[in-house]
Amino acid sequence: MHSEFEFQPCGAKTALSAKSGRVIFLLLIAFGSVRAQAQDWSARAKKLVGKMTLQEKIEELHGLRDSVHLRYVAPIPRLHIPALRIANGPAGVGPADEIKQKPATALPAPISLAATWDVKLTYRFGVIIGKEAKDLRYGLLEGPDVNIARVPQCGRTFEAFGEDPYLTSRMAVNEIEGIQSRGVIADVKHFDANNQETDRMKIDEIIGERAIREIYLPAFRAAVEDAHAGAVMAAYPKINGVYCCANGELLDQILKKEWGFRGFVTSDFWAMHSTVRSAMAGLDLEMPNDQYFGAPLMKAVEEHKVPMSVINDKLVRRFRTMMRFGLFDHPMKLKPIPARRDGEEALRIAEQGMVLLKNTGNELPLDAKRLHSIAVLGPYAARAMTGGGGSSEVVPLYTVSPVDGIERRVGKKVKVLFSDGRNISKAVELAKSADVAVVMVGDFETEGKDHPLTLRGNQDSLVEAVAAVNPHTVVVLKTGSAVLMPWVDNVPAILEAWYPGEEDGDAVAAVLFGDVNPSGKLPLTFPRRLADLPANTPEEYPGVDGVVHYSEGIFVGYRHYDEENIKPLFPFGYGLSYTTFAFEHLAVVTYETSFKDNSRQALTVSLDVTNTGRRSGKEVVEVYLGLPSTPSIPQPPKQLKAFAKVALNAGQTRRVRLTLDGHSLACWDTGRNSWTILPGTYHVMVGSSSRDILLQSSFVVPKD
């Protein structure tokens, strides 16, 4: 079987591929209609602001936090301005306006979503969150979190999409589009470089301009320019001496002027440190209360330190955005959440995000028909790992424990033995008597503090002890980030399940027993040791005397490992399958003789992908570019620039074609303070991970 599959990287400014002039004509009409609507919303918002008193204007520039409300901007009934009710939401609808949090679907952690490398599934993830937020009557969702995993120890690594700016950008765009398709505003966060929880409220991050542009800003730019996010949340830290909430270069110059952002900027909770400076820098809404944008802002306006035009712009931005999402004209109605239907989608996402890290001797998938007993062991086997801690925590509508999921899958003929592993001797005895031992270990990451990469308590000892008595030991990891594995050589199979959400038990069972062929790929590098990390000195992390130096520059994640020729435990983009794949017949076609950063179509990369095994499965085609390196603009050996996830039946071949735009070739030139495409040879590398490059080609960008 042979078929063709064309993949346009989401957000790439590719030319229209409509098959008829009529389609193009209709698209232009639709675009004109949207632009007209935007003009109407702006005019309506300006007219509304013109009717407001100064007191009313100030009341609309901050949240209201009291014994009733937690995330809430008050209404003004006189002018028919509705309240803005807010919920957190990186992994499902989390803490919100109410004191008592409402249950919602506990989706897999965003790091698991990133591991799917599936943009369509990511859109569905966003749809679920947006739909449930709307059903619970929340108009703004604080998410997604698109901060780069600069250090895997960050306590919120599980909340975001990993270490690569391109992968993070594509995940962000699709999730935002899914959320906002339901009429809910996405508040993309945390702008910018909120990359550690240690000293997050005061840390001063010293970051070079090139690293900011190439590593820490791209996902936000894609969220604004491609997904048209309605809101952006300013972060806690300082960047080069200036707090993000008062950083005019970030909020006003880059976000609003350079990128053309038309939405509004909120503060993270209690992230502000000034009134006039934040107001003039471009912050539009203080959360959760009125410490700086209440009475102090009123006084600043009256003393002419903040012009009324600045105040009006903040209000127009928010009202215009709320009108765009129907929050003025279509009041939300409380509706029940379809728990089982949304749970089924959560299950599918969890299954697709699991990464098979090791499978010596085809230990997996397990065959229930050949088993008499299975020992399910460890602290993460007792109950569903629904997510990490902090403001992203979801109260699940229901949960499926790992033991229940496995018992349901194997049936009554297979005896399931369970121990939480606190008593290692007991766990070892169960493992000895079982055909297979499944050890579930993990971590619990949370906002507010960072974490070590070693498993806590006796978990490493538990794995070692069980593996010593049962050669058929399978380790299932429930982690929100990379983890060190001193026992990696002693077990035949390792499955990274992340935080699977409320459907933990059924999802893990489906992959262990082969009902689902694992197809996840790592969105961040797993190191062999802490010394191998890009930021491995106290000055680089967690910082000294309140200052942290991003001295690794753009060499974050796999860029660092490649540049320093360090072998990771498991590389970025890595993941095994129960079948095998072959890549063949690479073709690279360039479309320009003089490449430009804003060109819509610079080149296409096409190849045949064949499922050479006996099971249907999915493979991720990863396209990396090696850019010309110069002493003033050094480049890593490779950078991810496109990817596609392809489903193939056994024996099936598909031709995959990916299009890259001009910006894929660009790097930030600090000397010129702009994006530039360097002349020279560009290497195209296609593989199934960053360290498994299967096909290569090159092309030349000539000098001007």
N, C-alpha and C positions, 0 to 999 in steps of 0.2 A: 504494500500500500504506500502511496506517495501523495502528499498534499502540500499546499503552500499556506504559510501563516505569516502575515505581515504585521509587524509591531511598530507602532509609532510611540517612542518614549513619551509618556504623559508630560505635557507642558512644553515639549519641543515645538518650536515655532515652525511647524512644517506647512508646506503649501497645501491648499485645499485639494482633496482628491475626489471631488464630486464628479459623477459620471455624466452630468448634463448641465447645460446652462441654466435650466429651470431650477435645479437644486441650488446653484450658486445664487440665483436671483432671490429665491425664498430666504436663503441665509442672510443676504444683505438686508432684506426687508425686516427680518427678525432682529438683526443687529441695530438697525435704525430705530425700531420700536423700543428696544431696551435702552438705547441712548436717550430717546425722548422721555421715557419713564424716569430715568435718572435725573434729567433736567427738571421734570415735574416735582420729584421728591426734593431736590435742592431748593426750588422756588417755594414749595410748601413749607419746608423746614425753616427757611429764612423768614417767611411771613409769620410763622408761629413764634419764632424767637423775638421778632419785633414787638410782639404783644406782651412779652414777659417783663415783670419788674426785676430789678437787680436781685432782690431777695429770692425770687423764684428761680432766677438763673443760677444762683449759688447753690440752692437746694438740689438742683439737677446735676451738679458737678461732683457729687460724692455719694457714697453708699450710706445706708441707714442700718446701723447695727444696734439692736436693743434686745429686750427680753422676748421679742416675737420674731425678729428678722435677723438673719445672718448674712445673706447675700442678696441685697435688695436696694434698688434706687426708687425712691418714692414717686408716686404719681402727682399730678396737679389737676384735679378734677375740673377746675375753672376753665382750663384750656384744653381739656380732653387729652392730656398727656398721660399715657398709661404707665403703670409701674414696670420696671425692668426686673424680672425675677431671674436669678442666676443659679447655675449648678456647676460643680466641678465635673470633669468628664473624660479624662484620658482613657479609661478602661471600662466605661459605662457611666451611667448617671450616678454621681457620687454625692458628697456633702453639698447641700443646697441651702435655700432660703430658710427652710423650717428647722426648728430646734431639733426635732426628732427626724432623723434621716429616713427617707422613703426607700423601700426596696426597689431594685431594678435588676436587669440582666447583668450578671458579673461576667463580662467578656474576658477572654484571655488577655494577658498583659500586652501592651503595645510592642514590647520587644519580641513577643511571640508572633504578633501580626507582622512585624518587619521580617521575621524569619520565614514567612510564607513567600516572600518576594512576588506577591500576587496583587496587582493593582486593582483588579476587579473585586477581589475579596476584601481589600482595604476599603473600597467604596461602600460595600455592603456593611462593613464594620461601622463606618460613619453613619449610614442610613439608620442602623439599629439605635445608635446612641441619640441621633437627632430625633428620631421618631418617639423614643421613650421620653426624651426631655420635653418634647412638645406635649405628649400625653400627660405629663406631670405638670405642665404649664410653666415651663422655664423657657425664657426667650433667648438667653445667652448661655453658651456652654464653654467653660474654661478648658480648652483643649483644641487641638492636640498639643502635646509637649514635643517640640522638635529639637531640643538641645542635644548636641553631639556628645557621645560617650567618650570624652577626652580621657578620663580615667575610669576604668571599670568598677572601681570602689565607690563611685558616686551612689548615694542612697536612692536616687531616682532613675538609675539606668533602666529599670524595668518599665518606666513610664514613657520612654521615648523609643526611637527607632535605630539606635546603634551608632557606630563610629563613622559612617560614610555620609558626606553631604549629599551625594546624588541619590542614594537609596532613601535617605531620610526625606529628601525633597519630594520624591515620587510618592512615598507613603503619605506624606503630609497633604499633598495636593488632592489625592483621591479620597482621603478621609474627610477633609474639609468639604469637598464637593458633595460627599454623601451626607454629612451633617446638615449643610445648608440647603440641600434639596428638600428637606423637611420643614423649611421655614424657621430654622433656628440659627442664630448667629454663632459662628465659631470664633473663639478668642484664642488665637495661636500664641503659644508661650514657650519659654520665658525669654523675652527680647532684651539682652542677648547674652550668650556665653554663660548661662547658669549651669556650670559643669561640675560643681561639687556642692555638697551640703555642709561641709565643715566651714564654719565662719561665713555662711552664705549671706548673712545680712550686712556684712561689713567688709568682706574680702575685696582687696584691690587687685584686679587681674591686669597684668602688664602683657598686652598682646600686640604683636606687630600687625600693621595694616593688611599685609598680604594674607596672614592667617585668618584675620577677621573676614576678609572678603571671600576667600576660597573655602574656608572650613565652617565658620560659625554663622555666616549670613545667608548662604544659598537657600536653605530650607525656608527661611522667612521670606526671602525674595520670591521664591516659587509660590508660597502661600498667598502672597499679595498679588503678584502679576498673573499667575496662572489660575489659581483657585478663587481669587477675589475674596479672601477672608474679610469678614465684616469688622473684626476687632483684632488688636494685637496687645498682649500683656507685657508691660515693661517689668524687667527682672530686679532682683535684690542687689546684685554686686555692683561694685565700681568697675569700670573699664578704663584703664589708663588714668586713674585718679578721679573719675567723674561717675557718680551714681547713675545707673541706667535710667531711672525715673526723672533725672534732670539733665540727661545727655542730649543736647540739641543736635549734635552731629548725627546721632543714631535716629532719634525720633522725628526731628524736623527735616534735616538735610537729606539723609539717606532714605528713610521710610516714606515721608510725605512728599518731598520734592523730587528726589531722584527716581523712586519707584512709583510715584503717583498714587500712593495709598489714599483712598477716599473714606475709609472707615474711621474708627476712633481708637484711641490708646487708653487702656486701663492700667492701673498700677497693680502689681501683685499685692497681697494683703500686707499692709503696714510697711511697704517698701519705700515710701517717700521720706525725704529728709528736708524738704524745702517747699516753700510756697511759690514765691516769685520765679525762682529759677526753673522749677518744674513746669509752671504754667507757661513760661516763655519758651521752654525747650520743646513743647509739643505734647505733654501729658494731658489727657482730656477728661479722665474720670478717676477719682481717688477711691480706692476700696480698702477696707470695708466701711470706713467711717469718714468723719469730717475734720480730722486733725489739722490738715493743711489747706484743704480746699473748702473749708467752712468759713468761720469768722475771720481767720487770717487772710483768706482770699478776698473776702468782702472789703476788708480794710485796705488791701493792696490796690484794689480797683478804685476805691474812693480817694486814695492818695496818688492815683495816676501812675502807679508802678507797673500795673498790668492793664493795657488798653482794653476798652470794651470790645473792640474788634476781635481780640484774641479770645475773650470769653464767648462771644457769639459764634466764632468758628468751631469751638469745642462742642457747643450745643447743636449746631447745624450738622456736624459730622455724625453725632450719635442719633439725632432724630431722623436724619436722612437714611441712615442705615436701618433703624427700626422700621421705618416706612417701607424700605426695600423688602424687608422680610415679613411684612404684613402685620407687624405687632401693633400698629395704630388702628388698623381697620378691621382686623379679624381676631378678636379676643380668643385666647386659647381656652379650650374646654377640657376639664379633667376627664381622662379616659383610662380604663383598665389596660395594663400592659399584657399583651398576649404571651404569657410566660413560656409556654411550651414551644410555640412557633419561634420566638426569638432565641430560646434555648437551643433549638436545633441548629440555628445559624452559628451560635456560639460554639457548639460542638464541632461543626465543620471547620471553623477557623482554628480551633485548638488542634485538631487533627493535622491540618495543613502546615501549622507552624512548628511541629515537632521535628527535631533534627537528629537523625541517626548518626552518632559520632563514631561508633565502632561496632563491628559485627563480624568478628573472627569466626571462621568456620560456619558461617550462616546460622549462628545461634538463634537469630530472629529471622522470620516470625516464628512464634511458638505455635505448635499444633495441639490443640486441646484434645484431639482424638488419641494422641499418643501419651497423654499425661494421666497419671493417677493422683498426683498431688503437686501443689505449688505453694511455696512459702512466700508470703507477701510481708515484707519486713521494713522497718524504719519509721522515723517520726513523720514522714510525709506520705505514709500509706494509710494513716488513720482517717483523715478527713480531706475534703477537697481543698486544694490550694487556690483560693479564689482571687488572690491578688496581693500586692504589697500594701504597706501602711501609709498613713498620711491623708492628704486631701483627695487622693484618687481612690480611696477605699470605697468599695461598693457593698451595700447590704444586699446579698443575693436573694432572688425570689425562691430559689431552691438550690440544693447541691447534690452531687453524686460523688460519694466517697470512692477512693481507689479500690478498696476491698469489695464494695458493693458492685462496682463496675466489672471487676474481674470475675466475681462469683456469678454474675448474670451472664457473662460471656462464656465461661467454661461449662456451666450447667452443673447438675447435681452429681454427675459421675466423677467429677474431679474434686478432690478435697482441697480446700483453701485454708492454709494455716496462717495465722497472723500474730505478729509481735511488733510493738512500736520501737523496739530496739534499745530501749533504755537499759534493759538487762541483756547484755551482749551474750551471756552464756545461754540464756533461754532462746535467743534468736538463732544462735549457732546450732542448738539441738534441733530446732525446727528445720533449719536449712539442711542439716545432715539427712533428715528423713524424707525430704522432698525431692521430686524429680528436677525441679527448677526453683531457684531462689531469685525473687525480684526484690531488690533493695531500693527503697525510695528515700533519697536524701535531698537536702536543699538548704535554702536560706530564706530569711524574711527581711527584705529591704524595706526601708521606710523613709519618707520625707523627713528632713530635719537632722539626719546623721548619715555619715558614710559607713561602710562596712568592710571587713577584711575579705579577701578572696578565698580564705580557707573555710571549710565547713566547720560550723561551731559544734561544741560539745564532743561527743564520742563518735560522730558520724564517720570520719575516716577510719577509725578503728573498727567500727561495725562492718564496713565494706571489706576491709582486709580480713577480718575474722570469718565472715561468711564465705568469701571467695576461697579461703584456705580449705574449707570442708566441702564445698560444692562447686565443681568445675563448670556448672551451668548457671553461673551467677550473672544476672542482668541488672545493671544499675540504671535507675530512672532518676534524672536530676530535675528538681523543681527549684530552679534558680531564676533570678531576675537579671543576671549578668554572667560574666565569665567566672569560672571557679577553678581553683587549683586541684589537681587529681593525683596525689602521690601513689594511688593504687591503680593507675590507668593500665599498667602492663599486666595486672593480675586478674582482670575480668575480661570475658570475651565480648561483651556487648554493653554499650552505653547509649542511652536515649535521653536527649535534652528535651524535656517537656515544658520548660519555663513555668510560669504561673498559668495553668490551663483554664482558670475560671470555674464557673459553677458546674460545668460538665466534665470536670477533671477525670473521674473514674471511668466513664464511658469512652472518653477520648483516648486515654492512655491504653485501655484494653483494646480498642480498635486497632491501634498501631502495633501493639505487642503481638497480637494474634493475626496480623496481616489482613484484616478487613479493610484497612487503609494502608496504602504503600507510602511510607514517609517520603516527603519531598521538600522539607524545610532546609534552608541554608543559613549558616551563621551570619548575623548582621554585625558581629563584632568578633575580634580576635581573642582566642583563649590562650593566655601565655603559659609557658612552662614554669616560670618563676617570676617573682615580683621585680627582680632586677632587669628583666627584659622589657618592662613597660616603657613607653615613650617618656612619661613623666615619672622619673624614679629617684629624684633627689628631694629633700625637704623644701628647697626653694621652688621646685616645680610642682610639688604637691606634698602636703596640703598648704604649703606656704610658710613663710617666716615673718613674724611681727606684722601679720595682717596683709602681707603682700605675697602673691603667687606669680611666678614668672612662666609664661607660656613659651619657654625658650626652645621647645621642639618645633615651633613655627607650624608649617603645614604638614609636618611629618607626624601625623596622628594616626593611630591604629595601624592597619596593614602597611601604610606608606612608610612608617618607621621600621617595621620588621623587614620589609623588602630592602629599604635603603641600607640598613645595618647588617643585612644578611643573617638575621636571627630566625631560627626555626621555631615557629610557635607550636603549642600543643595541638591546637586545631586552628587553621587559618580562616580568615574572613571569606565568606562565600561558600564554605565547605558544608557538605552534607551527603550522606550515603542514601542508597535506595535498595529495595528488594529486587530491583531489576538492574540492567546495565544499559548504557547509552553510548552512541558513537557520534562524533562530530566530523563532518567531511565537507569538501568542496567549498572552501571559503572564497568569497568574492567581495572585494572592496571597490566601490565606485565612487569617485569624487565628482562634484558637480560644478566646481569653480576653479578658475586659475588664480584668482586673488581672493582668498578667504576673508570673511568679515565676521566680527563677533555677533552681529545681528542677522546674519543670513539664516533663512528658514531651513534650508536643506544643504548641508555641506557634503555629506557622504552617506552612503548606505553600506551596511555590512550584511551579507547574506551567507547562509550555510545550510547544509542538510543535517538534521538531527534524526537519528534512528534509535528506536528501542530495540536493542539486540538481545534482550532477555525474554523470559517466558511469562512475565506479568505486565499488565498495564501499569503505567506510572507517569510521573511528571518530572521534567528536568528543567533546570534554570540555565539559560544561555546567558553568560556574563561577558560583556564586552568592555575591555580595558584599553586605554590609550597610554602610550608612553610619549610624553611631550619632549621636544628638544630642551636640553638643560644648558644653562649658561652660568658663569660664576656669579652674576648678579641676580639671576632668577633660577636657582637650582630646582630641579624637578624630581619627584619620586619615580621609581622605575615604572609604576603603573598607577592609573586612576580609573575607577569605575565610571563609565560614561553611558551605558545602556544595558538593559537586561530584558529578558522575556521568559515567562514560564510557559512551558509547552506540555500538553497532555498527549501521550502516545500509547496506543495499544501495542501489544507484543508484536514485533516485526514491522511496525509502521514507521515510515519516514515522512518528515515534513520539512519543507523548505522555509526557513525562518529569515525574515528580512527586517532589519532594524535601521531606522533613520536617525542620524545625528545632526544637530544644528551647529551653526558656527560657534556658538558659545562653548560647545564641548571641547573646542580646541584652544580656548582662551585661558590666559592666566593674568593675574593682577600685577601690573608693573608699577611699583611704588615710586619710581623715578618720574613717570609720566602721570601718576595718579589716575590710571584708567586701565581698562581691560585691553589686552593686546594678544595678537596671535603671532607667535614667533616664527620666523622662517626656519626651515630645516626638515628633517625626517621625522615623521610621526609613525610610531609603531602601533599596529592594531593587534591586540591579543584577545582571543576568544577561548573561554574555558568553563569548567564546571566549578571552579573556585579561584581565588586569587593566586593560589599556588599550584593549580592544575590547569596550566595553559595548554590547550590541545591544538589550536590553529593560530598561525601568525601571518601577518602581511604588513605592508607599510605604504606610505605615500609621502610625497614631498610638497611642502608649502614653499613656493619660491619667494625670494626677496621682492619687495615692492619695486 
